[in-house]
Amino acid sequence: MTTGREYEGMLAETIRITGDGGDEIGAYMARPLGSGPYPAVIVLHHMPGWDDATKEITRKFAHYGYIGIDPNLHYREGPGSPDDVAAVSRAAGGVPDSRCVADVEGTMEYLRSLPYHNGKIGIIGFCSGGRQVYLCAGSIPDLDAAVDCWGGRVIASADELTAQNPVAPIDMTANIKAPVLGIFGNDDQSPPPAEVDATEEELKKHGVTHEFHRYDGAGHGFFAVDRPGYRPVQATEAWGEVWKWFGKYLRA
Amino acid sequence: MCTWIIETAEMYGSGKGADGWFRMNQANVYYDHPYDAPLDHALMIDFVADPTKPGNRVAVEISADSARRLIKSIEVALQTGVDGHAHDLTGADEVVHAG
């Protein structure tokens, strides 16, 4: 609850962190200007790149009292504009899963070095970033909370596996320690509702703490305020679930 | 849907990118969220010379209906042009690939 008398401020900037293989990669970080301690949320961008929308969401986390950090998963394909390096990544088959996981682990290590961090780390991603959230939740045991927003291809058939994506994230469910929040539109076809149901069943089967929220009248990417698929009512409700989830698991 | 799955087509020709004209050799075609066009999804084409070099491309992001109209226009223009220039059908593709 704000009183309108508190000081509000944030610092948003690009930084360099150490990722997979000791590589330096870029990240966009936004944090409240205060002594903290603040919980942190890693924000994974989608396949089209380290874009303005993801950076805006990163700042949104800072506004709500989190350290938001958006590692550039396409950094090695640069330098270049986010759309150009995304095109290079796409032509090469996408971000290798092992590299993504190690980049996220590097991001976590950086966060833990910050004097104003409370020690808790969540992760959220959208679209392919949602898939990567599930992948990271199944690969990194010390994540404290995860939010998968319409991640497609969590379930993948053998012929969909590639050198970059050798394992379907669904097959890592037994290893997930973090509580998982899922946000999905019922009009989405990637993932379609049946896959969302199957993913939830797998989480139940392995006793993973989770909540899945499905929204009628919403398709894929319904948080995107600058796209026709934006659904303000559903998006507002779903953002409310995101704040409750991270509040419960990262502020305790 | 965010997909890294692309269709590729071998190209011979030139494209004009940020640094001027360049000789392209491949088109990467995919349907995903566009970076710039205010659409949920778009048909994207990157005309490239070397897909490992950022910025070395001519990029378009167009709606699905636009893409279908473009296909028809290309077919019509191509047929009209080929009919009108039947005398010089020796294609550069053949010349290049023969080498």
Interface residues (C-beta under 8 A of the other chain):
Chain A: H46 M47 P48 G49 D51 E77 G78 P79 G80 S81 P82 D83 D84 V85 A86 A87 V88 S89 R90 A91 A92 G93 G94 V95 C127 S128 G129 R131 G152 Q164 Q189 S190 G219 H220 G221 A224 D226 R227 P228 G229
Chain B: M1 C2 T3 W4 I6 N28 Y30 D32 H33 P34 Y35 D36 P38 L39 D40 H41 D46 V48 P51 T52 K53 P54 G55 R57 A59
